[in-house]
Amino acid sequence: MQWAQGVPVPNVVPRQPGVRPATALGPDEPLPTSVLDESPVTHSVEPPPKHPDSPPPTRGDSPLNTGSQSFPSTGRRTSSRTSGRGRLGAGLVEVPVVPVKDPASAVLTDPAVSENKRFCSNCGAEVGRARDGKPGETEGECATCGTYFNFRPRLFRGDLVAGQYEVLGCLAYGGLGWIYLAKDHNVSDRWVVLKGMIDTGDATSMASAVAERRFLAEVEHPNVVRIYNFVQHPDPKTGNQVGYIVMEYVGGQSLRQLALEHHRETGKAEPLPIGQVIAYGLEILPAIGYLHSIDMLYCDLKPDNVIQAGEQLKLIDLGAVRQTDDYESPLFFTLGYSAPELATEGASIASDIYTVGRTLAVLSIEFAGYTTRHKYTLPGPDEEPLFALFGSYHRVLKRATHTDPQQRFASAEEMADQLTGVLREVMALGTGRPRPGVSNVYALETRTFGSGMVVGERGTLPSPDPLEVASILPLPMVDTHDHAASTLASITATEPAEMVAALQSAPQDSIEVRLRMVRARLELGDLRAAQGELEAARRLATDPADWRPDWYQGLIAIATRRPADASASFDRVYDAVPGEVPPKLALAVSAEYARNYFLAARYYELVWRTDRAWVSAAFGLARVYLAQGARAGAIEVLEAVPDTSSHHVAAQVAAIKIKTRADDASRLTEQDLHDAARRLERLSLDAERGTTLSAEVLEAAHAWVRAGRPGAPGESANRVVLGCKLTERDLRFGLERCYRTLARLTSDPEHRYELVDKANSIRPRTLT
């Protein structure tokens, strides 16, 4: 015996129970070269026996180009109809509807398993292959181990199974043999599918196997194929009782077939659009999560086992499904999709999550070597362009397929939550339209950093104070399972000192209390105490995948002006929750402090393009654009702050100031002046602020005229800024009026005298 994490594991060798799965397209139909042509091989192993003292092995309990950037297709394909029900794709992406096939048309006229898909069910050796010009035998014994093989159908048209199911023919070949179409004469001649079970050759064992699988009839979910019955029928050759699962007919196409069809349409081995693949993932995960909720594991997810019919997805193959406490039934899995620990530690929620990640990867990239070189890994962004462009998607797949089961998503619901956030980002980048959403793990952004910055004389924006940023970045939501959650919910203190006092009376063995204390200490500027509270929180952490301590460590690193350390902490958080906005915003400001403006702009733009509610990202993007000399880009971002935002006016004022301030007046254009004036006229400002900004615009216009930029003299009728013609005399009069108005509005005598002096000095010479 060998041991793995306290569980005795027998030395076992995976064996193939049949052949590589064919599809209803026909086993011999030529297909374009693709990784999907690497037809996966289903394996089985005897499960590791449960140790009497061990629990079940589960975890249940570059700046982006704003102009001509080209993106991969995010979801829409040529089709006469697309999904419009708002569920497939979370209402964010359109998915082509797959017509439901007439059952009779799906029956194969000449069912056969191509020779290159024939393997021994015991040792995996090639069997039934052509030799000396003679075609391979479809029935015989394996030359390597002597195991009997038979690739011929066992049921034929007209056969009546269990006295009620009339066979119409073969639909496809699966891991356990042929799959048949039949009519149920006991229930209105409804169409059903018969799928073979393990042929033990022993009647008692077969009856026991059928009884053990009856729990599948309890499964009721719209995305899981319905199991109607379990029956037995004698094999026509051996007479042995063979078990069959009777299930509903789903007349669509498998995801593998859809991917291959897409290859044909494009004429090259091109993966499915990323938006469409994510939409499939969001439909699969609730079904997997449902099985987990009733203590079942799917075990063998892959593109072949998911069918789209109309606007709905269904898991169609429940042959590998097992109960979470089943330590006796053989495990079935498929190389390239199965988790590395499956054969030694058994199936778990974590191993099911792994198969979802691998399925999405195979469908979304041209995943060469996914059963060999990348058997348990993913290609990096340097190898796969899609991952370089959509880093959040890459991180979702990385976490789902982590080699350590404890580091994967804890549930299908958690993965779906993050995948939804990634889909919003992907669609926003691909379409240019924001896709806002509400986080389930972070609180809302209640304050904005960087919005009150004063535009410099040369049109620059300084970076915000690091301690302010650390106290404004949003907090993770309180874990409602924490024993102090109710205490925290009752605290109404708003001031940091009051919050510290309230938290000191809360249970100090609560990680949530300690983490909230970190934030309160940060807001007080007591960084040493904040670090001490964080260390106490880490000692209380029990989940190795808990990313919250890293989040607070990043906040402390920002506050102490260590941007490299902050980036490292926030990057780990981004790995854990790639669908969330705050980690990207935190990485952006960390890169800004490190003067890595390219990376900062990339993250700021990811946030801003996805959700315009995060105004901190707009001001940050404007700052880093200005730092790179991209003045027009900074203005464009600020002007895009929606009028529904409380920071709309601040953003417009900043845009006006950037338009009119430059290190050289000759860099200004007349269009800048007119745009600034029109935007100012649309703003609702108080008298003093409006007049001050008017004076700035007129000062810029005056400097521009004096720099010799006016242009043709005949255009003066249309060249007016804030009621003043673009001539030095008119602009001087305009500035005089502004200065005298400001002098009347100010309450500071010294400032009043300065303004009067400015008005007198700017006034042009007149006869009076």
Buried (B, 14 or more C-beta within 10 A) or exposed (E): EEEEEEBEBEEBEBBBBBBBBBBBBBBEEEBBEBBBEBBBBBBBBBBBBBBEEEEBBBBEEEBBEBEEEEBBBBBBBEEEEBBEEEBBBBEBBBBBBBBBBEBEEBBBEEBBBBBBBBBBBBBBBBBBEEEEEEEBBBEEEBEEBEBEBBBBBBBEBEBBBBEBBBBBBBBBBBBBBBBBBBBBEEEEEBBBBBBBBBBBBEEEBBBEBBEBBEBBBEBEBEBBBBBBBBBBBEBEEEEBBBBBBBBBBBBBBBBBBBBBBBBEEBEEBBBBBBBBBBBBBBBBBBBBBBBBEEBBBBBBBBBBBBBBBBBBBBBBBBBBBBBBEBBEBBBBBBBBBBBBBBBBBBBBBBBBBBBBBBBBBBBBBBBBEBBEEBEBEBBEBEEBEBBEBBBBBBBBBBBBBBEEBEBBBBBBBBBBBBBBBBBBBBBBBBBEEBBEBEBBBBEEBEEBBBBEBEBBEEBBBEBBBBBBBBBBBBBBEBBEEBEBBEBBEEBEEEEBEEBBEBBEEBBBEBBBBBBBBBBBBBBBEBBEBBBBBBEBBBEBBEEEBBBBBBBBBBBBBBBBEBBEBBBBBBBBBBBBBBBBBBBBBBBBBBBBBBEBBEBBBBBBBBBBBBBBBBBBBBBBBBBBBBBBEBBEBBBBBBBBBEEEBEBBBBBBBBBBBBBBBBEEBEEBEBEBBBBBBEBBEEBEBEEEEBBBBBBBBBBBBBBBBEEEBBEEEEEBEEBEBBEBBBBBEBBBBBBBBBBBBBBEBBEEEEEBEBBBEBBEEBBEEEEE
